[in-house]
Amino acid sequence: MLGHELELALRSFKRNRVLTLLMVLAIALGIGATMTTLTVYSTLAADPLPGRSGQTYIVHLDPQDGDDYVPGEEPPDQLTRYDAEALLRDKRADRQALMTGGYVAIEPEQATLQPFRTEARFTSADFFAMFGTPFVAGAGWSAADDDARARVTVISQSLARKLFGSGDAVGRTVRIGGSDFRVVGVMAPWRPVPHFYDLYVGKYAEAENVFVPFSTSRDLRLDRTGNLNCWGSQRARDETSLEARCVWIQYWVQLDSAAKVAAYRRYLDDYSSQQKAAGRYQRPPNARLYDVMEFLRVQEVVPEDVRLQVWLAFGFLAVCLLNTVGLLLAKCLRRSPEIGVRRALGASRRRIFVQFLVEAGVVGLAGGALGLLVALLGLWGVRHNGQAFGPLVSLDLPMLGLNFVIALVASLAAGLLPAWRACQVMPALQLKSQ
């Protein structure tokens, strides 16, 4: 039966080429605008840590002065060095890592390469296992290396190839910031989007090329980057020192069950109370624990204008569908004699209804194919508009399938009223009028 309906649809399109073209164009424009904005939104709102984000949490504490305290307000999203190292020593989570961004000077062994600077991350041993970073060779360092302030490093595959001409650089020596470091691991390409574990170095920044133990970075006083916020009238001479009243360190933990999450929240509240009793904290306990996706929502990583554009695109698609409904109705009225003859020859209302829905579906698929080209053109524009996330936006296979699903569903929805109107045609009246 479906083959016969498709044959009738193709014949109808040939007889009404202008109307068919207008309907395809209307759907294509709506689908193209919708898929462009949906693709951008899905890129920005995607889970950067699939399979792990629900068990990975960022810790917020509130060590600031109490003068401007507003009950219920969000605490700083970074920790002081004192607090971060205290939590790391306690090891109350399944895994935990403190970290901050940095820049380091690399001095290549080859005379043909000039010294250069590159992005670095100063962190602790659990970073790699907690975030599931991929390796092409070796692995991360151990907690013992953190405690020993070892001169060990993990480097990216691209940096390994640049320095040694090979992705396997484990055991080789890299001179970083004037000191020799032993390479213990080479990380495969890894770029979570957004750069959730440290938004201050850029929401859509690439992963760092060099990873060094945090303790070692402080011994060598390697240059750090990112946000640093201090308070109080007496400022420390070194704002990254242990006693400085400054927040500048991100602290992440892995908690593998709801019971562990509840226990860790209690631990943070108890820790805050102890620090208040000791005189370090002035405010009541105001600790927060956000998983990855909650943290991204709190930080409003997805711009509001992107959300608005998605709604506007769906509104535009609705307008295009209304135009398509009008065109389908006009086509139905022009074909009333044909419908009357088919009904008189024994076609049921159900067959007429299915015939018009099939025609609407074919128009929708054609509009989806043309809309895909419109969407690709729109995404090309997004990638070249200067936004930081522009190069990351692309139409993957799931979005490609969604393009045709939306086109088909939208066209079938638009075809319901014309199809119903067609099956209401009275054959006797049509034959009599002819």
Long-range contacts (C-beta under 8 A, 24 or more apart in sequence): 1-351, 1-354, 2-358, 5-354, 5-355, 5-358, 6-358, 6-362, 8-355, 8-358, 8-359, 9-355, 9-358, 9-359, 9-362, 10-362, 12-331, 12-335, 12-359, 13-359, 13-362, 16-331, 16-334, 19-327, 19-330, 19-331, 20-363, 22-323, 22-327, 23-324, 23-327, 23-328, 23-363, 23-367, 24-363, 24-366, 24-367, 24-370, 25-367, 25-370, 26-320, 26-321, 26-323, 26-324, 26-327, 26-367, 27-320, 27-321, 27-324, 27-363, 27-364, 27-366, 27-367, 27-368, 27-370, 27-371, 27-407, 27-410, 27-411, 27-414, 28-367, 28-368, 28-370, 28-371, 28-373, 28-374, 29-316, 29-320, 29-371, 29-374, 30-316, 30-317, 30-318, 30-319, 30-320, 30-321, 30-367, 30-371, 30-410, 31-317, 31-367, 31-368, 31-371, 31-372, 31-374, 31-375, 31-403, 31-406, 31-407, 31-410, 32-370, 32-371, 32-372, 32-373, 32-374, 32-375, 32-377, 32-378, 33-313, 33-316, 33-317, 33-374, 33-378, 34-313, 34-314, 34-316, 34-317, 34-406, 35-371, 35-372, 35-375, 35-378, 35-395, 35-399, 35-402, 35-403, 35-406, 36-313, 36-374, 36-375, 36-378, 36-379, 36-382, 37-306, 37-309, 37-310, 37-312, 37-313, 38-310, 38-313, 38-399, 38-402, 39-375, 39-379, 39-393, 39-394, 39-395, 39-399, 40-306, 40-309, 40-379, 40-382, 40-389, 40-393, 41-302, 41-306, 41-307, 41-309, 41-310, 42-399, 43-193, 43-389, 43-392, 43-393, 43-394, 44-193, 44-194, 44-301, 44-302, 44-303, 44-306, 44-389, 45-302, 46-193, 47-292, 47-293, 48-192, 48-193, 48-194, 48-195, 48-196, 48-292, 48-296, 49-131, 49-132, 49-192, 49-196, 49-292, 51-132, 52-130, 52-131, 52-132, 52-254, 52-292, 53-291, 53-292, 53-293, 54-291, 54-292, 54-293, 55-254, 55-255, 55-256, 55-291, 56-130, 56-131, 56-252, 56-253, 56-254, 56-291, 56-292, 57-252, 57-253, 57-254, 57-255, 57-261, 57-264, 57-289, 57-290, 57-291, 57-292, 58-250, 58-251, 58-252, 58-289, 58-290, 58-292, 58-295, 59-87, 59-251, 59-252, 59-253, 59-268, 59-287, 59-288, 59-289, 60-287, 60-288, 60-289, 60-290, 61-268, 61-271, 61-272, 61-286, 61-287, 62-272, 62-281, 62-283, 62-285, 62-286, 62-287, 63-245, 63-247, 63-275, 63-280, 63-281, 63-283, 64-231, 64-282, 64-283, 65-231, 65-232, 65-282, 65-283, 66-282, 66-283, 67-282, 69-282, 69-283, 71-284, 73-286, 74-288, 74-298, 75-286, 75-287, 75-288, 76-229, 76-247, 77-250, 77-295, 77-299, 78-227, 78-229, 78-247, 78-248, 78-249, 78-250, 78-251, 79-247, 79-249, 79-250, 79-251, 80-244, 80-245, 80-246, 80-247, 80-248, 80-249, 81-240, 81-241, 81-242, 81-244, 81-246, 81-248, 81-249, 82-242, 82-243, 82-280, 83-251, 83-275, 84-249, 84-251, 85-242, 86-271, 87-251, 87-271, 88-124, 88-251, 90-267, 92-253, 92-263, 92-264, 92-267, 93-253, 93-254, 93-255, 93-260, 93-264, 94-253, 94-254, 94-255, 94-256, 94-260, 95-126, 95-129, 95-130, 95-253, 95-254, 96-124, 96-126, 96-130, 96-251, 96-252, 96-253, 96-254, 97-123, 97-124, 97-125, 97-126, 97-127, 97-130, 97-251, 97-252, 97-253, 98-123, 98-124, 98-214, 98-249, 98-250, 98-251, 99-123, 99-124, 99-127, 99-197, 99-198, 99-214, 99-249, 99-250, 99-251, 99-252, 100-198, 100-214, 100-224, 100-225, 100-226, 100-248, 100-249, 100-250, 101-198, 101-200, 101-201, 101-208, 101-224, 101-225, 101-226, 102-212, 102-217, 102-222, 102-223, 102-224, 102-225, 103-223, 103-225, 104-176, 104-177, 104-210, 104-212, 104-222, 104-223, 105-176, 105-177, 105-178, 106-159, 106-163, 106-174, 106-175, 106-176, 106-210, 107-175, 107-176, 107-178, 108-162, 108-163, 108-175, 109-163, 109-173, 109-175, 110-163, 113-162, 113-163, 118-159, 118-208, 118-209, 118-210, 119-201, 119-205, 119-206, 119-208, 119-209, 119-210, 119-225, 120-176, 120-208, 120-209, 120-210, 120-211, 120-212, 120-217, 120-222, 121-198, 121-208, 121-210, 121-211, 121-212, 122-211, 122-212, 122-213, 122-214, 122-216, 122-217, 122-218, 122-222, 122-224, 123-211, 123-212, 123-213, 123-214, 124-213, 124-214, 124-215, 125-213, 126-254, 127-211, 128-154, 128-185, 128-187, 128-211, 130-252, 130-253, 130-254, 131-192, 131-197, 133-187, 133-190, 134-187, 134-188, 134-189, 134-190, 135-185, 135-186, 135-187, 135-188, 136-167, 136-168, 136-186, 136-187, 136-188, 137-167, 137-168, 137-169, 137-170, 137-185, 137-186, 138-170, 138-183, 138-184, 138-185, 138-186, 139-184, 139-185, 140-184, 140-185, 140-211, 141-184, 141-185, 141-213, 145-213, 146-213, 146-214, 146-215, 147-215, 149-213, 149-215, 149-216, 149-219, 150-213, 150-216, 151-179, 151-180, 151-181, 151-182, 151-216, 152-181, 152-182, 152-183, 152-184, 152-212, 152-213, 152-216, 153-181, 153-182, 153-183, 153-184, 153-210, 153-211, 153-212, 154-183, 154-184, 154-185, 154-186, 154-187, 154-210, 154-211, 155-183, 155-185, 155-186, 155-187, 155-209, 155-210, 155-211, 156-186, 156-187, 156-189, 156-207, 156-208, 156-209, 156-210, 157-186, 157-187, 157-188, 157-189, 158-189, 158-209, 159-209, 159-210, 160-186, 174-210, 176-210, 176-212, 176-222, 177-220, 177-222, 177-223, 178-220, 179-220, 181-212, 187-211, 193-389, 193-392, 194-296, 194-301, 194-389, 196-292, 196-295, 196-296, 196-301, 197-250, 197-252, 198-226, 198-250, 199-299, 199-301, 200-225, 200-226, 200-227, 201-225, 201-226, 202-388, 203-301, 203-388, 203-389, 204-388, 204-389, 204-392, 224-248, 261-289, 264-289, 265-289, 317-406, 317-410, 321-410, 321-411, 321-413, 321-414, 322-414, 324-363, 324-411, 324-414, 325-414, 325-417, 325-418, 328-356, 328-360, 328-414, 328-415, 328-417, 328-418, 329-417, 329-418, 329-421, 331-418, 332-356, 332-418, 332-421, 332-422, 335-422, 336-425, 336-430, 337-430, 337-433, 337-434, 339-422, 339-425, 339-427, 339-430, 340-425, 340-426, 340-427, 340-428, 340-429, 340-430, 340-431, 340-434, 341-427, 341-430, 341-431, 343-425, 343-427, 343-430, 344-427, 344-428, 344-431, 349-423, 349-424, 350-423, 352-419, 352-422, 352-423, 352-425, 353-419, 353-420, 353-422, 353-423, 354-419, 355-419, 355-422, 356-415, 356-418, 356-419, 356-422, 356-423, 357-412, 357-415, 357-416, 357-419, 359-415, 360-411, 360-412, 360-414, 360-415, 360-418, 360-419, 361-408, 361-411, 361-412, 361-415, 363-411, 363-415, 364-407, 364-408, 364-409, 364-410, 364-411, 364-412, 364-414, 365-404, 365-407, 365-408, 365-411, 367-407, 367-411, 368-403, 368-404, 368-406, 368-407, 368-408, 369-404, 371-403, 371-407, 372-400, 372-403, 375-403
